Amino acid sequence: MQNRSPIKSLKIDYDRSTPQQVFDFLREQVVAMEILPGQKIPENQLAEQFGVSRTPIREAIAKLVNLGFIEVRPQRGTFVSKLSITKILEARFIREALEVAIICQVTEHHTQELVDQCEAIITLQEQAAGKHDALQFQNLDDLFHQKLADFTHFDRAASLIQSEKAHMDRVRNLSLQELGGQYDRVLSQHRNILDAIKSGDVNKARTATCTHMREVLNILGTVEEMHPDYFEEHIADWQVKPQLPAQ
């Protein structure tokens, strides 16, 4: 088990929503693995450290609980959730179904403005990759998919993707930080998706999206082997390991 990381301080801007600032800060710390799976979140200490009452701390934690990043254990306290193989695989399954539906819609009705926006995001991703900035790269990955989802004007679909991907975010971030070739592979996948959109080829777009969504399956076992203490269950516990369907 690795030593627990101290939670960094947050300077509150009182011109903005305090609970939202606390939520954004803690979420980023969890995703970036600055706060580790299984680590205790001391509400009183955070309130004192941030110079706020416990109310915004509790509101932020409630949102993080809903996303699956934090769990409250009666009589024990508040902890960062450990990674769940079951939830990660289920989230990937749900997200792929939504992303494929989105990409088909987008490919059939895309605009040049959308293409330009996506190309700009990929350029920023290339810059983040050059700096080995895993968190920024991942945030831009999310923005790329958010642009595509927003284009459909189906707000619930975009919201569902946001909630489901929470289970995958930390694995994705760890893989970018620790496994070679992740940046290049993800960038290539994004370019393939965008090329399919520009060509109007729905089948190509569907295939490119499925490949991208299944990326987590390629690295999940390796991440679990490297950090078994981050997981609440293990791939070895599965009687039938998930397999990629033929394309």
Number of C-alpha atoms within 10 A of each C-alpha: 7 8 7 13 11 10 18 13 11 14 11 15 9 8 6 9 11 19 20 15 19 24 20 13 16 23 21 15 16 21 23 21 17 15 22 24 22 19 20 18 19 13 17 13 12 19 17 11 14 16 13 16 14 17 13 18 23 17 16 21 25 16 16 21 17 12 17 19 23 24 21 16 9 7 6 8 12 19 21 20 23 20 24 17 21 15 16 21 18 16 20 22 14 15 22 20 14 16 22 19 16 22 27 20 17 22 24 14 12 18 13 9 9 17 17 12 14 20 16 13 19 22 14 16 24 17 14 18 19 11 11 14 15 22 22 18 26 23 14 19 18 15 15 20 19 15 16 22 24 16 19 17 10 11 11 11 17 22 13 14 21 16 14 20 21 20 26 21 22 21 22 22 21 19 20 21 16 12 13 10 10 18 21 12 13 18 19 15 18 22 16 19 23 24 17 21 25 18 12 17 15 18 13 18 24 22 16 22 25 20 17 20 18 15 16 19 15 10 16 19 16 13 19 19 13 10 13 15 17 22 18 14 16 17 17 10 9 11 7 8 9 10 7 11 5 4 6
